[in-house]
């Protein structure tokens, strides 16, 4: 049965796939329509897929425009909209857990149409690298490259590189990005020698040469925490 499911998933790359899982550590599953599907490296991602990771598990997804998404442990991430041609648009949602994104071509060509929702905000981009955590009654949104526009019920924040937003007790506050807030999320799992981005250097541009010291610090923490199979 598992072989049949994986075969059907492979066939779907010809019909509606928007990207694929390029790295998996631990266990994860896709909720697609009424089905719960096992995933592995190479599994295609489609619009309306809900990707869920288990404890101490991480997944890397690369979309067709070379956007790289790292989804952390015990996370639920929804691929709501993805349109590369015509009315280009990307809408995704972190329901709970953690993600880190390096945007691809759509983020450069039409950044105003690339958005990620959380429980308490909508994140817009300006060609960027950013991450967010959604936990019970608490959210953190951080920008390490480029800039973000974060819309909330109360107001809209412009978040430059090196800054983060903290949502707690029903209130938002902006502060300097302190990677200690994200270290527990980045360091779950086994030790490795390379980040997922470095592992996929043949398909994803190498951003390391243009990293700021802050980005290098974040990437080092990621390097020291993520092992690919």
N, C-alpha and C positions, 0 to 999 in steps of 0.2 A: 504493500500500500504506500509506504514512504517513497519508494522508487517512482510509483505512478504520480504522486503529488509533485515530486521534484521535476519529473518530466513535463508535467503540465505547466509548472512555473517557468521552466525553460522556454516552452513554446510561447508563453505570454510575452517574451522579449520582442516577438514580432508584432504584437498587438497591444500597444498602449503602455509599454514600459517607459518610465521616465528616468530610470537610473538602476543601480544595482548595489547589493551589499558587497563591498570589496574587502572587508575584514570583520571577523567575529571572534570574540573571546567570551566563552561561557555559553549561555543559552538565551535565545530570543525567539519570538514568534510574530507572525503577521496575522492581523485580523482583516480579512478581505471579504466584504459582504457578510455572509453568515458563516464563513469558514474560519477556522484557526489553522494556520499553516506553519510548519516548521521551516526554519531558514538556515542557510549555510552560505559560505562565500560563493558569490555568483548569482544568488537569488535576485530576480528582478523586483523593482519597486514600481507600483502603479499608483495613479491618482486614487484617493480615498482609502489607501492602505493605512492601517494603524500598526505601528511597530512598537513592540513591548519587549523590554529587556528584563532579565531576572537579576537577582542579587549577585554582585561582583561580576557582572557581565557588561560588555561594551560592544558596540557595533559601529562600523564606519560605512557610510553610504556616499557614493559619488553619483550625482545627477548628470544628465546628458550635457549640461552646459559647464561641467567640471566644478560645480559647487561641491565642497567636501563637508559632510556633516558627521560629527562624532557624537554618538548618543550614549550617555553614561548608564550606570547601573540603576535598576529599578525605575526605569523611565518609560513614558508613554508618549510617542511622537506621531503626529497625524499629518499626512501629505494631502492637503485639501485641494489645492489647485496647482497645476503646472502647465504652462503654455509657452512654447518657445517661439512660435511664429504668429504673425498677425497681432492680436492684442496680447502681447507678451505679459505674462503674469505668473507670480509664484506666491502662494499662500500656504503656510505650514503652521502647525500648532504644537507647542510643548504643553501637554496636559499636566504632567508632573515629571520630576526628575531633572536631568541635566543635558545640555547640548553645547557643542562648540562648532562654529561654522566659519569656513573660509569661502567667501562667495566667488562664483565663477563668471561666465560671460554675461548672464542676465544682470548680475549685480553691477557690471560695468556699463552695459548698454542701456538698461532701464531700471536703475536702482529704486526709483519711486514706485515700481510695481513689484518689488521683492519685499515681502513682509512675513514676520513670524509672530504668532499670537501666543500669549501666556494667559493665565487665569485673570490677571489684573491689568494687562497692557497689550498694545500692538506695537511691535518693533519694526520701524522702517530703517533703511540703510542708505549709505552713500559710498558704496564700494569699500568693503570692510572685512574685518575679522572680529568676531564677537562671540560671547557665550552667555548662557543664562541658566539659572537654577530655580525650579518651582518646587517648594516643599509645603507642608501644611502651614497655612497662614503666613508664609514668608516667601519672598522672591528676591533674586539678585540678578541684575543684568549688567554686563560689563563689556566695554569696547576696548580692544587692544590695538586696533588699526582702523583708520578711516574715521567715521562718525556714525552715530545713530540718532534717529528721531523716535522717541518713545511716547506714544499716546496713551494716556490713562483717563479715567473718568473725571479726575480733578483738573488735570492740566496736561500740557505737552512739554517734554524735556528734550533739549538738544544735548546729546551725550558725546563728547569728543573722546579721542583715544586717551587711555590712561585714567578714565573715570568710570565709576559704577553707580548704579541706582540700587537702593535697598528698600524693599517694601515690607514693613513689619508693623503690627498693631494698627493696620488700616491707614498708615501714612507712608509717603515716599520721602526719601532723603538721598541727596547726591553726595558722593564722597570720592576721594582718590582711590583708585583700584588697588586693593591689597590682596595679593594672590593667596594669602592665608585663608581667605573666605572660600576659595575654590579648591585648595589643596586636598581636602578630604574627598572631593568629587573626582579629582584628577589622579589620585594615588591609589584608588581601589583597584586591585588586580595584581598581576605578577610583574616582575621587572623585565624590561626589554632594552634593546640597544637602539631601536629606531622608533620614531613616531609613525602613525599610520600614513601621514602625508609623505614622509620619506620612503616608506615601503612602496608607495604608488607613484614614485617620482617619474616613471615612464608615462604616466597619464595625467599627472597634475603638475603645473608649474612649480618650480622651486622658489618659495617666497623667503627662504632663510637669509639670503644675501641682503634683503632690504628690511630685515627685522630691526625694530628698535630694541634697546636694552630690556625694556619691559616685555616685549614679545619674546625675546630670547629666554627670559626667566620663565615665562609661562610655558614655552615650548620645552624647556629643559625639564620642568616638572612633569609634563606630559610624556616626554621621552622616558623618564625614570619610572613610569607607572603603567605602561601599556604594552602587553606582549601579544603579538600576533601568533596564530597557530603555526 
